[in-house]
Amino acid sequence: MADKSKKWGDNVAGRYFVDDQCIDCDACRTEAPDNFTRNDEHGYSYVYKQPETPEEEARSKAAMEACPVEAIGNE
């Protein structure tokens, strides 16, 4: 389960976040490319845009469920 106290500072404010458990597997970026992106310098993903539509919400939820290390949280 993702830990809110360990979320990356790159995450934009909002419900979804990625914490420091991320292994940069690309699952979230594949499921929800409009909401997740990669920090190339340090090799992890983060939320750069919170979901704004029902489709983005569904994709972000799918990304959270697809994360193999449960690094994505939803407040």
Buried (B, 14 or more C-beta within 10 A) or exposed (E): EBEEEEBBEBBEEBEBBBBEBBEBBEBBBEBBEBBBBBBEEEEBBBBBBBBEEEEBBEBBBBBBEBBEEEBBBEE
